[in-house]
Amino acid sequence: MNFFVIGVNHKTAPVEVRERFAIPESRLPEATKMLANYPGIEEGMIVSTCNRVEMMARSTNGTVDMRGFLKALYNIEPGQYEQFLYEFRETEAVRHIFRVASSLDSMVVGEPQILGQVKEAYATARAVGAVNSQLDALLTRAFAVAKKVRTDTQIASSSVSIASVAVELAKKIFGSLQGKSVYLVGAGKMCELAARHFIAHGAAKIYVANRTYERGVALAKKFNGEAIPIEHLYDTVDKADIVLSSTGAPVAIFRKEHGEKFLARRKNRPMFFVDIAVPRDVDPKMNDLDGMFVYNIDDLQQVVQSHLSDRTEEARHAEDIVNAEVEKFEERLRTLDVVPTIVSLQEHLETVRQAEIDRVRGRLGELTPEQELAVEAMTRGIINKIMHTPITTLKTAAKEPESTTVIELVRKIFNLREKAKIEAASNSGNVGPSKGPGK
């Protein structure tokens, strides 16, 4: 299979490390193409979200320096972050990709956003020609497995999301959200989901500031809110009691000096910042100010965990589905692995049959049509009997882990490997010793 995964996520790395690895959406096509073109890699895809950055790849030779790619992409020494990295190969890489797509590896188990994020990464990889073969088949199967998990289990019931957790924390700080105002910095899916939760719990006013003003207007209209041009952000954000920020800014857009001004204008009435961006939008030092409450994506994880105990049994069921699907996928790939050998064997023996008929045809003299058919049927019958055992063995072995050994043995017995090498060399014009002109 030769599948590889390397990355960091919310389980292995804090947000200050994940934001170092985060890849902006605008750079994702370039980074994905770079991965696919890296030495030893045939196909590649990158998933970059607030909770994970993962490189998924396939190599034809079974070895690839994934840490070397990280060094090339980020211009860093991977050893600096070794303690935060995880790496999966072969079967474990397949299982990990299935689990990620099925939301079993998410901060909020069962949340639907990750599947959409993986599909978007897949679309990007397809667009730049980075997936086209076995990795393509793996990802397509991962989407089907995710659907099966959601259909056959209740893992997504009573869904807990980052947005719902943010509402819960806000209620603890303010006591009630009745009449509170909410300021969304960003107009993505998570901001929209958060707005729905806040409105449902009594929030009175929604403000939206977005880099693209038209998108901000569109989101604000859904909640009878007010869109704010991004250049007026710092002059207006103190209108809100709750600020949820999710931008793609490379550095913090809210710093301690901003917080001091906001509190002064609010006459020290408290403000609640929910920072779900990676890299972070809110400098952690803002939390040092009295009346300023700042929660980042890792802070929310602690609250999430308290909601997941009732999903344990459903998660076990989902894991069983994933494990079964991993076995099916591997069996299918092994079956595909034996097909070229079966075809080579059939072609090899057919070539031998035709050569033998041609060799003895002169001694047989002129044959009648009936005799020609008889010779054809007899020789084909012999070849079919010779092929029956190795082909049956190959097909049976395809379902077992030792299929590669059996394939190699059959190719060696029938000299198929050497035949393939000779044909490849012939096609490239490199058969036989090189001879100069006139020699």
C-alpha positions as CSV (number, residue, x, y, z in Angstrom):
1,M,0.0,0.0,0.0
2,N,2.8,2.4,0.9
3,F,0.5,5.0,2.6
4,F,2.0,7.5,5.0
5,V,0.5,10.1,7.4
6,I,2.4,12.7,9.5
7,G,1.1,15.6,11.4
8,V,0.1,17.3,14.6
9,N,-3.4,17.6,16.2
10,H,-5.2,18.8,19.3
11,K,-4.2,15.6,21.1
12,T,-0.5,15.8,20.5
13,A,0.3,19.5,20.3
14,P,-1.0,22.7,22.0
15,V,-2.4,25.5,19.9
16,E,0.9,27.5,19.9
17,V,2.5,24.5,18.1
18,R,-0.4,23.9,15.7
19,E,-0.4,27.5,14.6
20,R,3.2,27.1,13.6
21,F,2.2,24.3,11.2
22,A,-1.1,25.8,10.0
23,I,-1.3,26.4,6.3
24,P,-3.6,29.3,5.1
25,E,-6.3,28.3,2.6
26,S,-4.6,30.5,-0.1
27,R,-1.3,28.5,0.2
28,L,-2.9,25.0,0.4
29,P,-2.8,24.3,-3.4
30,E,0.9,25.3,-3.6
31,A,1.8,23.2,-0.5
32,T,-0.2,20.2,-1.8
33,K,1.6,20.3,-5.2
34,M,4.9,20.6,-3.4
35,L,4.0,17.4,-1.4
36,A,3.0,15.5,-4.5
37,N,6.3,16.4,-6.2
38,Y,8.5,15.6,-3.2
39,P,11.1,12.8,-3.9
40,G,9.6,9.4,-3.2
41,I,5.9,10.6,-3.2
42,E,3.5,9.6,-5.9
43,E,0.3,11.2,-4.4
44,G,-0.4,13.6,-1.6
45,M,-3.0,15.6,0.2
46,I,-2.8,18.1,3.1
47,V,-5.6,18.7,5.7
48,S,-5.2,21.9,7.7
49,T,-7.8,22.9,10.3
50,C,-7.8,24.6,13.6
51,N,-7.3,21.2,15.3
52,R,-5.0,19.4,12.9
53,V,-2.4,19.7,10.2
54,E,-1.8,16.4,8.4
55,M,0.2,15.3,5.3
56,M,-1.2,12.2,3.7
57,A,0.9,10.5,1.0
58,R,1.6,7.4,-1.1
59,S,5.0,6.2,-2.1
60,T,5.7,3.6,-4.8
61,N,8.9,2.3,-3.1
62,G,7.6,2.1,0.4
63,T,10.0,4.7,1.9
64,V,9.7,8.4,2.0
65,D,11.2,11.1,4.2
66,M,8.1,12.8,5.5
67,R,10.2,14.8,8.0
68,G,12.3,16.0,5.1
69,F,9.2,17.4,3.5
70,L,8.2,19.2,6.7
71,K,11.7,20.8,6.8
72,A,11.3,21.9,3.1
73,L,7.8,23.2,3.6
74,Y,8.2,25.1,6.8
75,N,11.9,25.8,6.8
76,I,12.3,24.3,10.2
77,E,14.1,21.4,11.8
78,P,11.5,18.8,12.5
79,G,13.5,17.7,15.6
80,Q,12.3,20.9,17.3
81,Y,8.8,19.5,17.2
82,E,9.4,15.8,17.3
83,Q,7.6,15.3,20.6
84,F,4.4,16.7,19.0
85,L,4.5,14.8,15.7
86,Y,2.7,11.5,15.0
87,E,3.3,9.3,12.0
88,F,1.3,6.3,10.6
89,R,2.2,3.9,7.9
90,E,0.5,1.2,5.8
91,T,-2.5,-0.2,7.7
92,E,-2.4,2.3,10.5
93,A,-2.3,5.1,8.0
94,V,-5.5,3.8,6.4
95,R,-7.2,3.4,9.8
96,H,-6.2,6.9,10.8
97,I,-7.6,8.4,7.6
98,F,-10.9,6.5,8.1
99,R,-11.1,7.6,11.7
100,V,-10.4,11.3,10.9
101,A,-13.1,11.3,8.2
102,S,-15.6,9.6,10.5
103,S,-14.9,12.2,13.2
104,L,-13.6,9.6,15.7
105,D,-10.3,11.6,16.0
106,S,-12.0,15.0,16.4
107,M,-12.0,17.1,19.5
108,V,-15.8,16.8,19.4
109,V,-16.4,13.2,18.5
110,G,-19.2,12.9,16.0
111,E,-19.0,16.5,14.7
112,P,-19.7,16.8,11.0
113,Q,-17.3,19.7,10.1
114,I,-14.2,17.5,9.7
115,L,-15.7,15.5,6.9
116,G,-16.4,18.6,5.0
117,Q,-12.9,19.9,5.7
118,V,-11.3,16.6,4.4
119,K,-13.5,16.8,1.3
120,E,-12.3,20.3,0.7
121,A,-8.7,19.2,1.0
122,Y,-9.4,16.3,-1.4
123,A,-10.9,18.7,-3.9
124,T,-7.8,20.9,-3.7
125,A,-5.5,17.9,-4.2
126,R,-7.6,16.7,-7.2
127,A,-7.5,20.2,-8.7
128,V,-3.7,20.3,-8.7
129,G,-3.3,16.7,-9.8
130,A,-1.9,15.5,-6.5
131,V,-4.3,12.5,-6.1
132,N,-5.1,10.2,-9.0
133,S,-4.7,6.5,-8.0
134,Q,-4.5,4.5,-4.8
135,L,-4.7,7.6,-2.5
136,D,-7.7,8.7,-4.5
137,A,-9.3,5.3,-3.9
138,L,-8.5,5.5,-0.2
139,L,-10.1,8.9,0.3
140,T,-13.2,8.0,-1.7
141,R,-13.6,4.9,0.5
142,A,-13.0,7.1,3.6
143,F,-16.0,9.3,2.7
144,A,-18.1,6.1,2.3
145,V,-16.9,4.8,5.7
146,A,-17.8,8.2,7.3
147,K,-21.3,8.0,5.9
148,K,-21.7,4.4,7.2
149,V,-20.6,5.4,10.7
150,R,-23.1,8.3,10.8
151,T,-25.9,6.1,9.4
152,D,-25.2,3.0,11.5
153,T,-24.5,4.6,14.8
154,Q,-25.8,7.4,17.0
155,I,-22.4,9.0,17.4
156,A,-23.7,12.4,16.1
157,S,-26.8,12.5,18.2
158,S,-27.1,15.3,20.8
159,S,-24.3,16.9,18.9
160,V,-21.8,18.9,20.9
161,S,-19.9,21.5,18.8
162,I,-17.3,24.2,19.5
163,A,-20.1,26.7,19.0
164,S,-22.4,25.1,21.6
165,V,-19.5,24.9,24.1
166,A,-18.8,28.6,23.5
167,V,-22.4,29.4,24.3
168,E,-22.2,27.3,27.5
169,L,-19.1,29.2,28.7
170,A,-20.7,32.5,27.9
171,K,-23.7,31.6,30.0
172,K,-21.4,30.8,32.9
173,I,-19.7,34.2,32.7
174,F,-22.8,36.3,32.1
175,G,-25.4,34.2,33.9
176,S,-27.8,34.6,31.0
177,L,-27.4,35.6,27.3
178,Q,-30.7,37.4,27.2
179,G,-30.1,40.8,25.6
180,K,-26.4,40.2,25.0
181,S,-24.7,41.3,21.8
182,V,-22.4,39.1,19.8
183,Y,-19.6,40.2,17.4
184,L,-18.4,37.7,14.8
185,V,-15.0,38.4,13.3
186,G,-15.1,36.2,10.2
187,A,-18.0,34.9,8.2
188,G,-17.2,31.2,7.8
189,K,-19.3,28.1,8.7
190,M,-18.2,28.0,12.3
191,C,-19.2,31.7,12.8
192,E,-22.6,31.0,11.3
193,L,-23.1,28.0,13.5
194,A,-22.1,30.0,16.6
195,A,-24.5,32.8,15.7
196,R,-27.4,30.3,15.5
197,H,-26.5,28.9,19.0
198,F,-26.2,32.4,20.5
199,I,-29.5,33.6,19.0
200,A,-31.2,30.4,20.2
201,H,-30.0,31.2,23.7
202,G,-31.3,34.7,23.8
203,A,-28.6,36.9,22.2
204,A,-30.2,40.1,21.0
205,K,-27.8,41.5,18.4
206,I,-25.3,40.1,15.9
207,Y,-22.5,42.1,14.4
208,V,-20.3,40.7,11.6
209,A,-16.9,42.0,10.4
210,N,-15.2,40.2,7.6
211,R,-12.3,40.8,5.3
212,T,-14.7,40.5,2.4
213,Y,-17.5,42.9,3.3
214,E,-20.1,41.3,1.0
215,R,-19.7,38.0,2.8
216,G,-20.2,39.8,6.1
217,V,-23.4,41.4,4.8
218,A,-24.7,38.0,3.6
219,L,-24.1,36.4,7.0
220,A,-25.5,39.4,9.0
221,K,-28.8,39.3,7.0
222,K,-29.5,35.8,8.1
223,F,-29.8,37.0,11.7
224,N,-31.1,40.5,11.1
225,G,-27.7,41.6,12.2
226,E,-25.3,44.4,11.2
227,A,-22.3,44.1,8.9
228,I,-19.3,46.2,9.9
229,P,-16.5,47.1,7.4
230,I,-13.3,45.4,8.6
231,E,-11.5,48.7,8.8
232,H,-13.9,49.8,11.6
233,L,-13.3,46.7,13.6
234,Y,-11.4,48.3,16.5
235,D,-13.8,51.2,16.7
236,T,-16.9,49.0,17.0
237,V,-16.0,45.7,18.6
238,D,-16.5,47.0,22.2
239,K,-20.2,47.3,21.4
240,A,-20.4,43.5,21.9
241,D,-20.4,41.5,25.1
242,I,-19.2,38.4,23.3
243,V,-16.6,38.3,20.5
244,L,-16.1,35.1,18.4
245,S,-13.0,35.4,16.2
246,S,-12.1,33.0,13.4
247,T,-9.9,34.6,10.7
248,G,-6.9,33.5,8.7
249,A,-4.7,36.2,10.0
250,P,-1.0,35.2,10.5
251,V,-0.7,37.1,13.8
252,A,-3.0,38.1,16.6
253,I,-5.4,40.8,15.7
254,F,-6.5,41.5,19.3
255,R,-3.7,42.4,21.7
256,K,-3.6,43.5,25.3
257,E,-3.5,47.2,24.4
258,H,-6.7,46.7,22.4
259,G,-8.4,45.0,25.4
260,E,-7.5,47.9,27.7
261,K,-9.2,50.4,25.3
262,F,-12.3,48.2,24.9
263,L,-12.7,47.9,28.7
264,A,-12.3,51.6,29.1
265,R,-15.0,52.4,26.6
266,R,-17.2,49.8,28.2
267,K,-16.6,51.2,31.6
268,N,-15.1,47.9,32.7
269,R,-18.2,45.8,31.8
270,P,-16.8,42.3,31.0
271,M,-16.1,41.0,27.5
272,F,-15.9,37.4,26.5
273,F,-13.6,36.4,23.6
274,V,-13.8,33.0,22.0
275,D,-10.8,32.5,19.7
276,I,-11.2,29.5,17.5
277,A,-8.6,30.6,14.9
278,V,-5.3,28.8,14.3
279,P,-3.0,30.8,14.3
280,R,-4.7,32.5,17.2
281,D,-6.5,35.8,16.7
282,V,-6.3,36.9,20.4
283,D,-3.1,37.4,22.3
284,P,-3.3,35.3,25.5
285,K,-2.1,38.3,27.5
286,M,-5.5,39.9,27.1
287,N,-6.7,37.3,29.6
288,D,-4.6,39.2,32.2
289,L,-7.0,42.1,32.2
290,D,-9.8,42.2,34.8
291,G,-13.1,41.8,33.1
292,M,-11.6,40.2,30.0
293,F,-12.3,36.5,29.5
294,V,-10.4,34.8,26.6
295,Y,-10.9,31.2,25.6
296,N,-8.9,29.5,22.7
297,I,-9.6,26.3,20.9
298,D,-7.7,24.2,23.5
299,D,-9.6,25.7,26.4
300,L,-12.8,24.6,24.8
301,Q,-11.6,21.0,24.5
302,Q,-11.7,20.6,28.3
303,V,-15.4,21.5,28.3
304,V,-16.1,19.2,25.3
305,Q,-14.7,16.2,27.2
306,S,-17.4,16.4,29.9
307,H,-20.1,15.9,27.2
308,L,-18.7,12.8,25.6
309,S,-19.2,10.1,28.2
310,D,-22.6,9.1,26.8
311,R,-21.1,8.6,23.4
312,T,-18.6,6.0,24.5
313,E,-20.6,2.9,23.4
314,E,-21.5,4.5,20.1
315,A,-17.8,5.4,19.6
316,R,-16.9,1.7,20.2
317,H,-19.5,0.6,17.6
318,A,-18.0,3.2,15.1
319,E,-14.5,1.9,15.8
320,D,-15.6,-1.6,14.9
321,I,-17.1,-0.4,11.6
322,V,-13.8,1.4,10.8
323,N,-11.7,-1.7,11.6
324,A,-13.9,-3.9,9.4
325,E,-13.7,-1.3,6.6
326,V,-9.9,-1.2,6.9
327,E,-9.7,-5.0,6.4
328,K,-12.0,-4.7,3.3
329,F,-10.0,-1.9,1.8
330,E,-6.7,-3.8,2.2
331,E,-8.2,-7.0,0.8
332,R,-9.4,-5.0,-2.3
333,L,-5.9,-3.4,-2.7
334,R,-4.2,-6.8,-2.5
335,T,-6.6,-8.2,-5.1
336,L,-5.6,-5.3,-7.4
337,D,-2.0,-6.1,-6.7
338,V,-2.3,-9.7,-8.2
339,V,-4.0,-8.6,-11.3
340,P,-0.9,-7.4,-13.2
341,T,0.8,-10.7,-12.4
342,I,-2.1,-12.8,-13.6
343,V,-2.2,-10.8,-16.8
344,S,1.5,-11.1,-17.3
345,L,1.3,-14.9,-16.7
346,Q,-1.5,-15.2,-19.2
347,E,0.4,-13.2,-21.8
348,H,3.6,-15.1,-21.2
349,L,2.0,-18.5,-21.6
350,E,0.0,-17.4,-24.7
351,T,3.3,-16.3,-26.2
352,V,4.9,-19.7,-25.5
353,R,1.8,-21.5,-27.0
354,Q,1.9,-19.4,-30.2
355,A,5.7,-19.9,-30.5
356,E,5.4,-23.7,-30.2
357,I,2.7,-23.9,-32.8
358,D,4.7,-21.8,-35.2
359,R,7.8,-24.0,-34.5
360,V,6.1,-27.3,-35.4
361,R,3.8,-26.0,-38.1
362,G,6.3,-26.8,-40.9
363,R,6.5,-30.5,-39.8
364,L,2.7,-30.9,-39.6
365,G,2.2,-29.9,-43.2
366,E,-1.0,-28.2,-44.4
367,L,-3.8,-28.6,-41.9
368,T,-7.5,-28.6,-42.6
369,P,-9.7,-26.0,-40.8
370,E,-10.9,-28.8,-38.5
371,Q,-7.3,-29.8,-37.7
372,E,-6.4,-26.2,-37.0
373,L,-9.3,-25.9,-34.6
374,A,-8.2,-29.1,-32.9
375,V,-4.6,-27.9,-32.4
376,E,-5.9,-24.6,-31.1
377,A,-8.2,-26.3,-28.6
378,M,-5.6,-28.8,-27.5
379,T,-2.9,-26.2,-26.8
380,R,-5.3,-23.8,-25.2
381,G,-6.5,-26.6,-22.9
382,I,-2.9,-27.4,-21.9
383,I,-2.2,-23.7,-21.1
384,N,-5.4,-23.3,-19.1
385,K,-4.5,-26.3,-17.0
386,I,-1.0,-24.9,-16.4
387,M,-2.4,-21.5,-15.4
388,H,-5.2,-22.8,-13.2
389,T,-3.1,-23.6,-10.0
390,P,-1.0,-20.4,-10.0
391,I,-4.0,-18.1,-10.8
392,T,-6.1,-19.8,-8.1
393,T,-3.2,-19.5,-5.6
394,L,-2.8,-15.8,-6.5
395,K,-6.5,-15.0,-6.1
396,T,-6.6,-16.8,-2.7
397,A,-3.4,-15.2,-1.5
398,A,-4.8,-11.7,-2.4
399,K,-7.0,-12.0,0.7
400,E,-4.0,-12.8,3.0
401,P,-1.2,-10.5,4.3
402,E,1.5,-12.7,2.6
403,S,0.2,-11.9,-0.9
404,T,3.4,-10.0,-1.8
405,T,5.5,-13.1,-1.2
406,V,3.2,-15.3,-3.3
407,I,3.2,-12.7,-6.1
408,E,7.0,-12.6,-6.1
409,L,7.3,-16.4,-6.1
410,V,5.0,-16.8,-9.1
411,R,6.8,-14.1,-11.0
412,K,10.1,-15.8,-10.3
413,I,9.0,-19.3,-11.2
414,F,7.6,-18.2,-14.6
415,N,10.4,-15.6,-15.2
416,L,7.9,-12.8,-15.4
417,R,10.0,-10.3,-13.6
418,E,12.9,-10.7,-16.0
419,K,10.5,-10.6,-18.9
420,A,9.0,-7.3,-17.7
421,K,12.5,-5.8,-17.3
422,I,13.5,-6.8,-20.8
423,E,10.3,-5.4,-22.3
424,A,10.8,-2.1,-20.3
425,A,14.3,-1.8,-21.4
426,S,13.3,-2.6,-25.0
427,N,10.7,0.2,-24.9
428,S,13.3,2.7,-23.7
429,G,15.9,1.6,-26.3
430,N,18.3,0.3,-23.7
431,V,18.5,-3.5,-24.6
432,G,22.0,-4.9,-25.1
433,P,25.4,-3.3,-24.9
434,S,25.8,0.2,-26.2
435,K,27.4,0.4,-29.6
436,G,28.9,3.5,-31.2
437,P,28.6,4.3,-34.9
438,G,30.3,1.8,-37.2
439,K,30.8,-0.8,-34.4
